[in-house]
Amino acid sequence: TLFQKATPGVSWYAPLRTIGDAITAATADDEIWVKKGTYTLTQPLAVNKALKLYGGFAGTETATTQRNIQANPTVVDGNNAVYHCFLTTVDTTIDGFTIQRGKATGTTDDDKTGGGIFVKSGTGTVTNCLIQNNTCTTSGAGVALSGNGAVQHCQITQNSAGNAGRST
């Protein structure tokens, strides 16, 4: 269950069904609030407009300050089936998610890096996230920042990179 705050008429009671649907429906500078649960991906969450994505909601909040990330885990699961859980090419905030099982083992350079999160361009800010159990062929299994960005207050654990950027 997702709540896209900036869109009139969309609430916790009339949610979009997937995070990808929320990204598609959003306009630049929107916030996307994601309710607790596990969201298993069949394709990467491609963010190509400036957005702020927040996890950790129970589904009753009216402000981001009311969410409780620990009590309401919001899991984005690549299911070892997508090259990147998040792929961003613009200024993006990703806050309050567990990001797991992205598998960047493709044939192109871009598809060999950043199994969990790949900030290809733009500025990516990753905050308050647990990034775990992601893999890649080259570097940055958990998080790869090709653009500008910052990773703050995150736990990055049990990720495996083939050449560089290994973190455990």
Residue pairs with C-beta under 8 A, 6 or more apart in sequence:
1 12
1 15
1 35
1 37
1 59
2 15
2 16
2 17
2 18
2 19
2 21
2 22
2 32
2 33
2 34
2 35
3 10
3 11
3 12
3 15
3 32
3 33
3 34
3 35
3 57
3 59
4 10
4 16
4 22
4 25
4 26
4 30
4 31
4 32
4 33
5 30
5 31
5 32
5 33
6 26
6 27
6 29
6 30
6 31
7 25
7 26
7 30
10 16
12 35
12 59
12 60
15 35
16 22
16 25
18 39
19 32
19 34
19 39
19 45
19 53
19 76
20 43
20 45
22 32
22 34
23 32
23 45
23 46
23 47
23 49
23 51
23 53
26 32
26 49
26 51
27 49
28 49
28 50
28 51
29 50
29 51
30 51
30 52
31 51
31 52
31 53
31 54
31 64
32 51
32 52
32 53
32 54
33 54
33 57
33 61
33 64
33 67
34 53
34 54
34 55
34 57
34 74
34 97
35 57
35 58
35 59
35 72
35 74
36 55
36 56
36 57
36 58
36 59
36 71
36 72
36 73
36 74
37 74
37 75
38 75
38 77
39 74
39 75
39 76
39 77
40 77
40 79
41 76
41 77
41 78
41 79
41 81
41 82
41 85
42 79
42 81
42 82
43 82
44 78
44 82
44 83
44 84
44 85
44 86
44 87
44 102
45 76
45 85
45 86
45 87
46 87
46 88
46 89
47 53
47 86
47 87
47 88
47 89
47 90
47 92
48 88
48 89
48 90
49 90
50 90
50 91
50 92
50 122
51 90
51 92
51 93
52 92
52 93
52 95
53 92
53 93
53 94
53 95
53 97
54 64
54 67
54 93
54 95
54 96
55 67
55 69
55 72
55 73
55 74
55 76
55 95
55 96
55 97
55 98
56 67
56 68
56 69
56 70
56 72
56 73
56 74
56 96
56 97
56 128
57 67
57 72
57 74
58 67
58 68
58 71
58 72
61 67
67 96
69 96
69 128
73 98
74 96
74 97
74 98
75 97
75 98
75 99
75 100
76 85
76 86
76 97
76 98
76 99
76 100
77 85
77 100
77 101
78 84
78 85
78 100
78 101
78 102
78 103
78 115
78 116
78 134
79 101
80 101
80 103
80 135
81 103
82 102
82 103
83 102
83 103
83 104
83 105
83 106
83 110
83 111
83 115
83 118
84 102
84 104
84 114
84 115
84 116
84 117
84 118
85 99
85 100
85 101
85 102
85 115
85 116
85 117
85 134
86 92
86 94
86 99
86 116
86 117
86 118
87 114
87 118
87 120
88 94
88 117
88 118
88 119
88 120
88 121
88 122
88 124
88 147
89 120
89 121
89 122
89 147
90 121
90 122
91 122
91 123
91 124
92 119
92 122
92 123
92 124
92 125
93 124
93 125
93 127
94 117
94 124
94 125
94 126
94 127
94 129
95 125
95 126
95 127
95 128
95 129
96 127
96 128
96 129
97 129
97 130
98 129
98 130
98 131
98 132
99 116
99 117
99 129
99 130
99 131
99 132
99 134
99 142
100 116
100 130
100 131
100 132
100 133
100 134
101 133
101 134
102 114
102 115
102 116
102 117
102 134
102 135
102 136
103 115
103 134
103 135
103 136
104 111
104 112
104 113
104 114
104 115
104 118
104 134
104 135
104 136
104 137
104 138
104 141
105 111
105 112
105 135
105 136
105 137
106 112
106 137
109 138
110 118
110 120
112 136
112 137
112 138
112 162
113 136
113 137
113 138
113 139
113 140
113 144
113 146
114 120
114 136
114 140
114 141
114 143
114 144
114 146
115 134
115 135
115 136
115 140
115 141
115 142
115 159
116 131
116 134
116 141
116 142
116 143
116 159
117 124
117 126
117 131
117 142
117 143
117 144
118 140
118 144
118 146
119 143
119 144
119 145
119 146
119 147
119 148
119 149
120 146
120 147
121 146
121 147
122 147
122 148
123 147
123 148
123 149
124 145
124 147
124 148
124 149
124 150
125 149
125 150
125 152
126 143
126 149
126 150
126 151
126 152
126 154
127 151
127 152
127 153
127 154
128 152
128 153
128 154
129 154
129 155
130 154
130 155
130 157
131 142
131 143
131 154
131 155
131 156
131 157
131 159
132 142
132 155
132 156
132 157
132 158
132 159
133 158
133 159
134 141
134 142
134 159
134 160
135 141
135 159
135 160
135 161
136 144
136 160
136 161
136 162
136 165
137 161
137 162
137 163
138 161
138 162
138 163
138 164
138 165
139 161
139 162
139 163
139 164
139 165
140 161
140 165
141 159
141 160
141 161
141 165
141 166
141 167
142 156
142 159
142 167
143 151
143 154
143 156
144 165
145 151
156 167
157 167
157 168
158 168
159 166
159 167
159 168
160 166
160 168
161 167
